[in-house]
């Protein structure tokens, strides 16, 4: 049977089915659904837990062997079968079909996987789960569904929230549920239960926006247009001092120019990386950027950074945030765009 995530609690209140499959690319939802299944199973007497992870070396015969192997400590057992790709292959499909035909007693099978295609959902092994167990597909939350999720989670912590504050919290985290959960935990630590206002969310957002500046620099190096624009808008809404953003961008531009000047001399580049304490992940971002851009683009970007600095200080006319956006967009060679036209 296929059910929605919000139906799980009702199902578990009646009985614990023999099999669950939780599939999707929203990690927090998947994790919490499995936690809920596991908790209900423990309460129902399932005390032993075995975890099997499918990889290139996985032996599918171990699934049935684990299921039928008697336990010294508990009559009922949980087998968690992790299939990251959601594709068990021919051997795995056969093993799963065999498992569901035998249906080992006193065993709860919990399968987890990433998002799968419609073809996988038509497979014989999936039909086996459909007949005897529960399939839960998890989808990213958007719009009102996302706002409802945030509101419910806040209520569990004793909070109500004003609508504009709720919307700001959703925009701030770009719908990332893991980030939202962390924000809610911070709110729980900072404030007493009750009504949350936009001012309280603003205070938290300003503090966290400093981390967004580093995310913006990474997106700049990778040329990720949509992400750059979203982060700029988020930082702008947070009312973080614009000079912090300009400083971070200018610092990165000067580093790129220095790396561009030394050219293909690997030893010189490595010296710069050591002096600037650049770690491996950022090296890859920088090297990728250096392959895409030339010196003329970097010189143009520096001029835009200087212009933004003057605008931020009120020395010249113009929208400082629009100039920052144009600086970032230049790394992806995009046409000019008005910051206030973003949705």
C-alpha positions in Angstrom: 0.0 0.0 0.0 1.3 3.5 -0.9 0.7 6.2 1.7 1.7 9.8 2.3 4.2 10.6 5.0 1.6 12.3 7.2 -0.4 9.0 7.3 2.4 7.0 8.9 1.4 7.8 12.6 -2.1 6.6 12.0 -1.0 3.3 10.5 1.5 2.6 13.2 -1.1 3.3 15.9 -3.0 0.2 14.6 -0.2 -2.3 13.9 3.3 -2.6 12.6 3.2 -4.0 9.0 5.9 -6.5 8.0 7.7 -4.2 5.6 8.2 -0.5 4.9 10.0 1.2 2.0 10.9 4.9 2.5 12.2 6.5 -0.7 13.0 10.1 -1.6 15.7 12.8 -1.7 14.6 14.8 1.3 16.9 13.4 4.0 15.4 14.8 7.1 11.9 13.6 6.3 13.2 10.1 5.4 15.3 9.9 8.6 12.4 11.0 10.9 9.9 8.6 9.2 12.3 5.7 9.7 12.9 6.8 13.3 9.1 6.7 13.9 8.8 3.2 12.4 11.7 2.0 14.4 10.3 3.4 17.7 6.9 1.8 17.1 8.6 -1.5 16.3 10.6 -1.4 19.6 7.4 -0.7 21.5 5.8 -3.7 19.8 8.7 -6.0 20.9 11.1 -5.8 18.0 14.4 -5.7 20.0 17.1 -6.8 17.6 18.2 -4.7 14.7 20.4 -5.6 11.8 21.6 -3.1 9.2 22.5 -4.2 5.6 23.9 -1.7 3.1 23.8 -2.5 -0.6 27.1 -1.7 -2.4 29.2 -3.3 -5.1 30.4 -6.1 -2.7 27.0 -6.8 -1.2 25.9 -10.5 -1.1 22.1 -10.6 -1.6 21.9 -14.0 0.0 22.6 -12.4 3.3 19.2 -10.8 3.3 17.3 -14.0 3.7 20.0 -15.5 5.9 19.7 -12.6 8.3 15.9 -12.9 8.3 15.7 -16.6 9.2 18.7 -16.8 11.5 17.5 -17.4 15.1 18.4 -14.8 17.7 19.6 -15.5 21.2 18.2 -12.2 22.5 14.9 -11.5 20.8 12.2 -13.3 18.9 11.3 -10.3 16.8 13.9 -8.5 14.7 14.2 -5.5 12.4 16.3 -5.6 9.2 17.1 -2.3 7.8 18.1 -2.6 4.1 19.8 0.5 2.7 19.7 0.8 -1.1 21.1 4.3 -1.8 20.4 4.1 -5.6 17.0 2.4 -5.3 18.2 0.0 -7.9 18.8 -3.5 -6.5 19.7 -4.9 -9.9 18.7 -8.3 -11.3 20.2 -10.3 -8.4 18.7 -8.0 -5.8 15.3 -8.0 -7.4 15.3 -11.8 -7.3 16.4 -11.9 -3.7 13.6 -9.4 -2.7 11.0 -11.3 -4.6 12.1 -14.5 -2.8 12.0 -12.7 0.5 8.4 -11.5 0.0 7.3 -14.9 -1.2 8.7 -16.6 2.0 7.7 -13.7 4.2 9.9 -14.5 7.2 7.9 -14.5 10.5 8.7 -12.1 13.3 10.8 -9.9 11.0 10.2 -6.3 10.1 12.0 -5.2 6.9 12.7 -1.4 6.5 14.0 -0.5 3.1 15.4 3.0 2.5 16.6 4.5 -0.8 17.0 7.7 -2.7 14.4 8.9 -5.2 13.5 6.3 -7.8 12.0 6.4 -11.3 8.5 5.3 -12.3 10.0 2.2 -13.9 11.4 1.1 -10.6 8.0 1.5 -9.0 6.6 -1.0 -11.5 9.1 -3.7 -10.6 8.0 -7.1 -9.3 9.9 -6.6 -6.0 8.1 -3.3 -5.4 4.8 -5.1 -6.1 5.8 -7.5 -3.3 6.0 -4.6 -0.9 2.8 -3.1 -2.2 0.9 -6.3 -1.3 2.3 -6.9 2.2 3.8 -3.6 3.4 3.9 0.1 3.1 5.5 2.4 0.5 6.2 6.0 1.4 7.5 8.3 -1.2 9.0 11.5 0.2 8.9 14.7 -1.9 10.5 18.1 -1.2 8.1 20.5 0.5 7.1 23.7 -1.2 4.6 26.6 -0.8 1.9 26.1 1.8 3.1 22.5 2.5 6.5 23.8 3.6 4.9 26.6 5.7 2.6 24.0 7.4 5.6 21.7 8.1 7.5 24.6 9.8 4.4 25.6 11.8 3.8 22.1 13.0 7.4 21.7 14.1 7.4 25.0 15.9 4.2 24.0 17.7 5.9 20.8 19.0 8.4 23.2 20.6 5.6 25.4 22.1 5.8 28.2 19.6 3.2 30.0 17.5 4.5 32.3 14.8 3.3 35.4 12.9 2.7 34.8 9.2 5.4 37.2 8.0 7.9 35.7 10.4 7.0 32.2 9.1 7.5 33.3 5.5 10.9 34.9 6.3 12.1 31.7 8.0 11.1 29.6 5.0 12.9 32.0 2.6 15.9 32.2 4.8 16.6 28.5 4.5 15.5 28.0 0.9 13.2 25.1 1.9 16.1 23.1 3.2 14.5 21.0 6.0 17.7 20.2 7.8 18.6 23.9 7.9 15.1 24.7 9.1 15.3 22.1 11.9 18.6 23.7 13.0 17.0 27.2 13.0 14.1 26.0 15.1 16.4 24.4 17.6 18.3 27.7 17.9 14.9 29.5 18.4 14.1 27.0 21.1 17.3 27.8 22.9 17.1 31.5 22.5 13.4 32.2 23.3 10.7 31.2 25.7 7.7 29.3 24.2 5.0 31.6 22.9 4.5 33.8 19.8 7.5 34.3 17.5 7.7 37.7 15.8 9.5 38.8 12.6 11.9 40.8 14.8 13.0 37.6 16.6 13.5 35.8 13.3 15.3 38.9 11.9 17.8 38.7 14.8 18.5 35.1 14.1 18.8 35.7 10.4 21.3 38.5 10.7 23.5 36.3 12.8 23.3 33.4 10.4 23.6 35.6 7.3 27.3 35.9 8.0 27.7 32.3 7.0 25.7 33.0 3.8 28.5 35.3 2.7 30.8 32.3 2.4 28.2 30.3 0.6 27.9 33.2 -1.9 31.6 33.1 -2.6 31.5 29.4 -3.2 28.5 29.8 -5.6 30.4 32.6 -7.4 33.4 30.3 -8.0 31.1 27.6 -9.3 29.1 29.9 -11.5 25.8 28.8 -10.0 23.5 31.6 -11.1 20.3 30.7 -9.4 22.0 30.0 -6.1 24.0 33.2 -6.2 20.8 35.3 -6.7 19.0 33.5 -3.9 21.8 34.0 -1.5 22.2 37.6 -2.3 18.4 38.2 -1.8 18.6 36.3 1.5 21.5 38.4 2.7 19.8 41.6 1.6 16.6 40.6 3.5 18.7 39.8 6.6 20.0 43.4 6.7 23.6 42.3 7.3 26.0 45.2 6.7 26.7 45.2 2.9 30.4 46.1 3.5 30.9 42.5 4.8 29.7 41.1 1.5 31.8 43.5 -0.6 34.9 42.7 1.5 34.4 38.9 1.0 33.9 39.2 -2.7 36.8 41.6 -3.2 39.1 39.4 -1.2 38.2 36.4 -3.4 38.7 38.5 -6.6 42.2 39.6 -5.4 43.1 35.9 -4.8 41.9 34.9 -8.2 43.9 37.6 -9.8 47.0 36.6 -7.9 46.5 33.0 -9.1 45.9 34.1 -12.6 49.1 36.1 -12.7 51.3 33.0 -11.8 49.6 31.1 -14.6 50.2 27.4 -14.8 53.2 27.3 -12.4 51.9 24.7 -10.0 54.5 25.3 -7.4 53.6 29.0 -7.3 49.9 28.3 -7.0 50.5 25.8 -4.2 52.6 28.4 -2.4 49.6 30.9 -2.6 47.2 28.2 -1.4 49.5 27.5 1.6 49.9 31.2 2.5 46.2 31.8 2.2 45.3 28.5 4.1 43.1 27.3 1.3 41.7 23.8 1.9 41.2 21.1 -0.8 37.5 21.7 -1.4 38.1 25.4 -2.1 41.1 24.6 -4.3 38.8 22.7 -6.6 36.3 25.7 -6.7 39.1 28.1 -7.4 40.7 25.9 -10.1 37.3 25.5 -11.8 36.8 29.2 -11.8 40.2 29.9 -13.2 39.5 27.7 -16.2 36.2 29.5 -16.9 37.3 33.1 -16.6 40.0 35.4 -18.0 41.9 38.3 -16.6 39.7 40.9 -18.3 36.6 39.5 -16.5 38.4 39.7 -13.1 39.5 43.3 -13.8 35.9 44.2 -14.6 34.6 42.4 -11.5 37.1 44.4 -9.3 35.8 47.6 -10.8 32.3 46.5 -9.9 33.4 45.7 -6.3 34.9 49.2 -6.1 31.7 50.7 -7.4 29.6 48.7 -4.9 31.9 49.9 -2.1 31.4 53.6 -3.0 27.6 53.0 -3.3 27.5 51.3 0.1 29.2 54.4 1.6 26.8 56.7 -0.2 29.6 58.3 -2.3 27.9 57.5 -5.7 24.4 56.9 -6.8 22.9 53.5 -7.5 21.7 50.3 -5.9 24.6 48.6 -4.2 22.8 45.2 -4.1 22.2 45.4 -7.9 25.9 46.1 -8.4 26.8 43.1 -6.3 24.4 40.9 -8.3 26.0 42.2 -11.6 29.4 41.3 -10.2 28.4 37.8 -9.4 26.5 37.3 -12.7 29.5 38.4 -14.6 31.2 35.1 -13.6 28.5 33.3 -15.5 28.4 35.8 -18.3 24.8 36.5 -17.8 22.9 39.6 -19.0 22.2 42.3 -16.5 19.3 41.8 -14.2 17.5 44.1 -11.8 17.8 42.8 -8.2 14.2 44.0 -7.4 12.8 41.8 -10.2 13.7 38.6 -8.4 10.9 36.5 -7.0 
